[in-house]
Structure formats: C-alpha cells, structure tokens
Amino acid sequence: MKDYHINVFYSDEDEGYIADIPDLEHCSAFGETPEEALREVLQAKKAWLEAAHANRKPIPQPRYRPIIYQVA
C-alpha cells in the first residue's frame, strides 16, 4: 500500500506549522516546528485509522498527489 501524502505549511494565523493529510478528512496537527507538526500528524493518522477501523468506517486509499507530481 502506498502511504498518504502529508502537507506541512506555516500558518501566520496560528503562528506555527500545520500538517494535514488530504485523503483523511479532518486529519491534521499543529507544531512549533515542521518536524513537530509531522510527528503529531503521524500520531493523528494512526488514531484516525484505528477509529475508522473500530467503527467499521471506510478507509480511503491514498489518492491525493500535488499537481507538481501529477503526470499529464
């Protein structure tokens, strides 16, 4: 299985870094550094997947790819 794409970006509004996984609705995390945001979103991903599995919810396949990685 391929893994999910993770976006990491700086948020002026939050004064820190946000990491999110576009394929997993509402799966995001905050950190004061990019590395911290990444660590936190990996924990959020694990919790998201465990909750979906426990509640028999569908788990989406990794599909999101930023436009710079898409082949025409």
Backbone bond lengths (Angstrom), bond angles and torsions (degrees), N, CA, C in turn:
res aa  C-N    CA-C-N  psi(-1)  N-CA   C-N-CA  omega(-1)  CA-C   N-CA-C  phi
1 M - - - 1.443 - - 1.513 110.10 -
2 K 1.303 116.10 135.74 1.456 120.24 173.56 1.516 108.36 -72.30
3 D 1.319 116.11 158.11 1.455 119.11 178.97 1.524 109.75 -95.08
4 Y 1.311 116.27 166.49 1.450 122.77 -178.39 1.530 111.37 -78.33
5 H 1.323 115.28 143.39 1.461 121.30 174.91 1.527 108.78 -70.94
6 I 1.330 116.46 141.12 1.458 121.90 177.82 1.521 108.36 -122.95
7 N 1.332 115.99 127.84 1.465 121.94 172.40 1.514 108.52 -95.41
8 V 1.322 117.33 136.76 1.458 121.76 173.58 1.519 106.47 -129.67
9 F 1.331 116.14 126.86 1.466 119.63 -178.33 1.520 110.14 -149.05
10 Y 1.330 115.35 157.77 1.455 120.88 178.37 1.515 109.58 -86.52
11 S 1.321 117.17 135.73 1.454 123.13 178.17 1.522 109.32 -112.18
12 D 1.336 116.38 112.87 1.468 119.76 176.00 1.524 110.73 -60.71
13 E 1.333 115.78 -40.22 1.463 121.10 -178.16 1.529 111.43 -60.53
14 D 1.331 116.56 -42.37 1.472 121.29 -178.10 1.527 112.69 -91.92
15 E 1.330 116.09 -10.58 1.469 122.13 -178.39 1.519 111.76 55.57
16 G 1.318 114.92 45.96 1.455 121.01 178.26 1.513 109.29 -173.38
17 Y 1.303 115.29 -172.48 1.459 121.84 -175.85 1.525 111.14 -99.00
18 I 1.305 114.67 140.71 1.458 122.70 176.55 1.527 107.32 -114.34
19 A 1.307 116.19 136.31 1.461 121.82 172.52 1.523 106.45 -121.72
20 D 1.324 116.13 133.96 1.458 118.84 177.73 1.521 110.61 -139.86
21 I 1.327 114.15 157.72 1.462 121.89 179.14 1.531 106.39 -117.66
22 P 1.332 117.65 101.97 1.459 121.01 -174.41 1.532 115.03 -56.90
23 D 1.310 118.41 -32.48 1.464 120.78 -178.63 1.523 113.52 -74.37
24 L 1.330 117.53 -18.08 1.464 121.34 -179.06 1.523 107.96 -111.71
25 E 1.323 115.76 103.00 1.461 121.65 -173.94 1.528 111.90 -53.32
26 H 1.324 115.08 128.93 1.466 123.88 177.77 1.530 113.89 65.70
27 C 1.310 118.44 20.73 1.460 121.28 178.89 1.529 108.38 -97.08
28 S 1.326 115.63 102.14 1.457 120.47 -178.93 1.522 109.02 -150.61
29 A 1.327 115.26 168.92 1.458 120.23 -178.69 1.522 109.70 -154.85
30 F 1.312 116.14 162.54 1.462 124.21 -178.63 1.525 109.68 -117.93
31 G 1.325 115.44 148.51 1.455 120.89 173.42 1.515 110.47 -154.64
32 E 1.307 116.77 155.82 1.463 120.66 177.18 1.521 111.71 -76.19
33 T 1.332 116.56 -18.76 1.464 122.43 176.58 1.526 107.81 -130.04
34 P 1.340 117.59 160.95 1.463 118.68 176.33 1.531 112.24 -59.03
35 E 1.320 115.97 -37.94 1.472 120.56 -178.65 1.527 110.92 -65.46
36 E 1.324 116.32 -40.38 1.466 120.21 179.21 1.533 110.30 -66.55
37 A 1.330 116.68 -43.10 1.465 120.13 178.29 1.529 110.29 -60.67
38 L 1.327 117.05 -41.30 1.462 120.97 178.50 1.527 111.02 -63.64
39 R 1.328 117.48 -46.89 1.474 120.29 177.90 1.526 110.68 -57.08
40 E 1.321 115.91 -44.18 1.459 120.40 -177.64 1.522 112.10 -66.80
41 V 1.344 117.55 -40.72 1.464 118.79 -178.92 1.526 111.02 -70.72
42 L 1.319 117.76 -28.93 1.467 119.28 175.60 1.530 110.42 -66.21
43 Q 1.326 117.19 -36.60 1.467 120.51 174.82 1.525 110.41 -67.80
44 A 1.349 115.91 -40.42 1.464 120.17 178.40 1.528 110.82 -63.55
45 K 1.346 116.34 -39.14 1.468 120.11 178.36 1.520 110.32 -61.67
46 K 1.305 117.03 -44.93 1.464 120.91 179.56 1.530 110.24 -60.06
47 A 1.323 116.71 -45.89 1.466 120.79 179.60 1.528 111.06 -65.12
48 W 1.333 117.59 -40.26 1.459 122.54 179.41 1.526 110.09 -60.52
49 L 1.324 116.06 -48.62 1.464 120.65 -178.64 1.523 111.81 -65.81
50 E 1.332 117.16 -40.32 1.470 120.84 178.18 1.522 110.76 -63.81
51 A 1.338 117.23 -42.83 1.464 120.92 -179.98 1.525 110.91 -65.59
52 A 1.327 116.99 -42.54 1.466 120.01 178.66 1.524 110.38 -62.08
53 H 1.319 116.26 -43.90 1.468 120.43 179.83 1.535 110.58 -63.86
54 A 1.326 116.79 -46.15 1.462 120.88 -177.94 1.526 111.82 -63.56
55 N 1.324 116.92 -30.84 1.464 121.42 -178.67 1.525 113.06 -99.33
56 R 1.341 114.97 10.50 1.469 121.86 178.57 1.525 112.44 54.78
57 K 1.325 115.64 39.11 1.465 122.19 176.31 1.525 108.34 -92.02
58 P 1.323 117.24 151.55 1.469 119.35 179.25 1.526 111.32 -66.20
59 I 1.306 115.44 141.10 1.466 121.74 176.57 1.520 107.26 -107.95
60 P 1.333 116.32 115.29 1.464 118.75 -176.42 1.522 112.60 -68.67
61 Q 1.314 114.96 146.71 1.459 120.23 172.82 1.531 108.34 -73.45
62 P 1.325 118.00 149.68 1.467 119.66 175.49 1.529 109.83 -63.30
63 R 1.323 116.62 122.50 1.462 120.69 -179.06 1.523 112.42 -130.80
64 Y 1.325 116.99 -31.37 1.471 120.04 -173.80 1.521 111.24 -65.17
65 R 1.337 114.69 131.34 1.464 121.47 173.33 1.522 106.83 -140.32
66 P 1.317 117.95 126.33 1.463 119.49 177.04 1.521 110.85 -55.50
67 I 1.294 117.08 151.16 1.461 122.62 -176.10 1.529 111.63 -55.30
68 I 1.327 118.48 -31.45 1.473 119.54 -177.78 1.526 112.27 -68.16
69 Y 1.356 117.12 -16.55 1.457 120.54 179.76 1.520 113.10 -102.95
70 Q 1.315 116.86 -3.07 1.462 119.62 -178.63 1.521 109.96 -82.32
71 V 1.307 114.74 140.09 1.461 121.02 179.55 1.527 108.07 -99.21
72 A 1.314 115.10 131.40 1.484 119.00 -179.13 1.505 110.43 -78.24
